[in-house]
Amino acid sequence: MIPGCMGTAAMGIEHCTCRFEKSFAQFEREQYNETVKALKQEIKDLESENAYLNRIIKKLTKNNRR
């Protein structure tokens, strides 16, 4: 079954109207790469947030020592 093909999903492969030039492996690889990219961005955002929160903690602990 071709991923995302409504004709195939509804009535079978003979009703597929897609001009799908990717193999299933290529489709899966593309989906994998998109997921990896999204996860890497999320990690980057979380690291940035972590650095920001660490700066706030340092400022607060520095002020409490006085």
C-alpha angles and dihedrals in degrees: 000000000000111000112247097010109137094189090057093044093050105038111003139272094298089067095054111130096176123121089213109168097175124093118230089255091054091048091051092047090052091050090048092050092049090051092048091049092051092048092049089052091049090051090049091051092048092049090051091049090047092053090050093050091047090055090052091049091050091050092049095047091045091054093047093055092063 
